[in-house]
Structures are given as structure tokens and as C-alpha cells.
Amino acid sequence: MPELPEVETIKRTLEHLVMNKRIEDITINWPKIIQTPEDIMHFKHLLMGEQINSMSRRGKFLLFNMQDYVLVSHLRMEGKYRVTHSSEPIDKHTHVIFHFTDKTELRYNDVRKFGTMHLYPIGKEHETKPLNQLGPDPFESAYQLNYIEEKLLKTNRNIKAVLLDQTVIAGLGNIYVDEVLFLSKVHPERRAKTLSKDEIMNIFTNTKEVLSKAVHQGGTTIRSYVDGQGEMGMFQQTLFVYNQVEKPCKHCGQTIIKLRVSGRGTHICPDCQRL
């Protein structure tokens, strides 16, 4: 699933490809992707003639900001956007096509069909689901140490489950939680309320640093992630534990192992992250 760095990379790529393009028509081959409004004809009617003025991101959500509306898109497991000329063949997994007046198209491809799109009048997108349920994004001013301390010290859930909770911090997923916990020397099964203030400070700092480095390198390509131009991310080359099973730890040489924590495959160094 694309996490914050991958969605940020897609946002930056699409900014150069769709800015100021006007929607002439929309093809919807899989209506379940359209969540709001549920009537796809109404969805199409609202967007006809709209121009994309800017792109933004909140957590793992991609936002297309237009004249009157904001399209909120979640890529889920396999969602991808690509800008092409209208003459190019259409892939069988392309489920939504935004046809622009200049004869180019923004195509949404999703093998698993789990992605979602919500359309709201501009200014209303943060007042309702899904964006109003998100915690602070690590690149927002609301992401503060005292907020993280309060959230972690009042829950008995394991730290991995808390960091994966999008209502606590928006944007973290399995890859980056594993990396943050490794760098913070915290075992993913530790109960959050047992963490010391130093450990919480490390988690707070490493979250922003890991995400910043991943954004700089275009995200992490595990399986099928590519940006809006079909380019892979490169952060996977610097991963410490995620997807590194049976390799030596880069810090101590111990063998990286895989556990299951909160229903998710979890990668740790058993020496650096003792429970």
C-alpha cells in the first residue's frame, strides 16, 4: 500500500502533469470506487468543466483541488495514476478515466479495485469522512511531541498498533513503522504506556526523519509501487529491517527476523529491539 512518502511523490509528479487541465468527460468502469456522491452520474456532472488548480496530500490521501470541488483519492493496495494521450491503449485494470480538453487523460488503474474517491465542495473536504478522522500528518504543525506523548502514554495497545492507527498519526504504514521502531530501538510489542519519555522522543523524531528521507528518494518500491510517471522509488535500498529477513542487522550484525504483530508482518532485529 502506498504510504505517506509514496503518495507525496505521486502528488509532486502529478502536479507537473495535470495542472490547469480541464475535465471534458469521465469514464467510470468500476462504480464502487466512487464513494461520494454515490450516484456516479452526479459525480460526473459535478466534475465536467472543472479545472485542476493544484494538488495536495493529507496522510495517505491525494487531493485534486479544482475550482469548485476537491477530489479526495485513496490508492489503497494497488492504485496508480498515469497521464497519457487519449490514443494510447487502455489497460484492463483502468477503472476511472478523466478526459481532458487537450486530448490527454488521467487514468486510475487498480488491480484489486480497493481504491476510493470522494468529491466535496471546496472547503468541506476536511469536515467529513475520511479526512476528518485523521490524526496530524508528521509534516503538519499539529504534529507535536506533547501530542504524541499524550496519545502513547494513555493506551495499553502495543506501539505498532498505535503507530498504524491513522486517527493517531496520518500517513504511517507497515514499512515505515517497522523502520521507525528499529531506529528507536523499541520492540513493536511494547505496550505504548510503558515507553519512557526518551523512547517517545526517539519515535517522534525518527518518524519525521524516516519519512523525509523516503520522500527525498521517491518512496519505497515493494511489489508494484510507481509514481505518476511510472518511475520506481529508491528508498528500499536503505531499509534497515523491512523486507530484510535473514539478512544481518546493519547496526549489530544479528539476523533480522519476521514476527506477526497486530495482524501484520513485522520485521525486527532481536538484539537491537529487545522486549
Secondary structure, DSSP 8 states (H G I E B T S, - for coil): ---HHHHHHHHHHHHHHHTT-BEEEEEES-GGGEEESS-HHHHHHHHTT-BEEEEEEETTEEEEEESSEEEEEE-TTT-EEEEEETTS---TTEEEEEEETTSEEEEEE-SS---EEEEEETT-TTSSTTGGG----TTSTT--HHHHHHHHHT--SBHHHHHH-TTTSSS--HHHHHHHHHHTT--TTSBGGG--HHHHHHHHHHHHHHHHHHHHTT---STT---TTS----GGGG-SSTT-TTSB-TTT--B-EEEEETTEEEEE-TTTS--
